[in-house]
Amino acid sequence: MSYEIVMNNQSRIIIGTKQTLKSMKNGKISEVVIADDADKQITHKVVSLAIELGIPYQHVNSMKKLGAACGIEVGAAVVALEK
């Protein structure tokens, strides 16, 4: 998933680590995007759960750009795409 896919699927995105983890555990997520410049202690939980559950994940360079792709004015460490 790239910035463009996030922008093109606004109605299916979940923004933030807590909401993403919750939705992953509930089986609602098809893919996850993680910003490389985010705090690794936070994103490690998402990566670990994605691996455990077999959910594909991708990395992007910038929290700021990921947040902008989501249509928010702040950076986003993690964004998930609902099934």
Phi and psi in degrees as a GROMACS rama.xvg file:
@    title "Ramachandran Plot"
@    xaxis  label "Phi"
@    yaxis  label "Psi"
@TYPE xy
-121.619  -178.125  SER-2
-56.888  -39.6946  TYR-3
-64.2193  -40.2119  GLU-4
-65.2389  -39.0456  ILE-5
-62.0439  -45.8431  VAL-6
-62.7561  -34.9968  MET-7
-84.26  -5.37031  ASN-8
-126.898  42.812  ASN-9
-54.2991  -34.7717  GLN-10
-76.055  -10.8305  SER-11
-114.605  9.61721  ARG-12
-97.1902  149.383  ILE-13
-121.779  127.564  ILE-14
-107.758  131.742  ILE-15
107.593  152.22  GLY-16
-67.3108  -48.9317  THR-17
-60.9895  -47.7783  LYS-18
-66.1328  -37.4381  GLN-19
-64.4469  -48.16  THR-20
-58.9382  -43.91  LEU-21
-61.2046  -46.3254  LYS-22
-69.0035  -34.288  SER-23
-62.5415  -44.8554  MET-24
-64.3572  -28.9287  LYS-25
-87.1279  2.04514  ASN-26
74.7517  25.2464  GLY-27
-99.5948  -2.08514  LYS-28
-107.963  136.448  ILE-29
-102.22  -24.5177  SER-30
-162.41  153.087  GLU-31
-129.435  143.566  VAL-32
-118.758  132.019  VAL-33
-124.816  131.432  ILE-34
-81.0578  130.174  ALA-35
-66.3423  -26.4685  ASP-36
-91.9704  10.9819  ASP-37
-83.5969  162.861  ALA-38
-61.3305  122.042  ASP-39
-64.4563  -29.1103  LYS-40
-63.6579  -32.7193  GLN-41
-79.1646  -49.3603  ILE-42
-73.1995  -23.3827  THR-43
-59.3193  -38.4959  HIS-44
-61.6166  -41.3491  LYS-45
-68.2661  -45.2401  VAL-46
-61.4356  -46.0223  VAL-47
-59.7191  -44.4329  SER-48
-69.104  -37.4414  LEU-49
-61.3167  -43.339  ALA-50
-63.8998  -45.9493  ILE-51
-59.3179  -41.0748  GLU-52
-92.7032  -4.14763  LEU-53
73.2467  30.1803  GLY-54
-93.2756  126.53  ILE-55
-64.2734  144.056  PRO-56
-140.079  152.601  TYR-57
-133.963  157.428  GLN-58
-109.223  144.866  HIS-59
-124.406  164.222  VAL-60
-73.9058  -37.5919  ASN-61
-131.497  129.199  SER-62
-62.3948  -40.9974  MET-63
-61.5816  -45.9492  LYS-64
-67.7709  -36.2587  LYS-65
-66.2416  -41.9437  LEU-66
-61.6569  -42.4909  GLY-67
-62.9422  -39.1819  ALA-68
-63.7546  -27.9124  ALA-69
-83.2323  -10.3945  CYS-70
85.9314  21.2685  GLY-71
-113.766  160.488  ILE-72
-91.3304  -0.726139  GLU-73
-118.424  166.791  VAL-74
-71.3737  157.477  GLY-75
-126.528  125.022  ALA-76
-77.0522  -39.4661  ALA-77
-139.077  136.437  VAL-78
-134.174  137.984  VAL-79
-120.748  150.263  ALA-80
-108.459  121.071  LEU-81
-70.5061  152.358  GLU-82
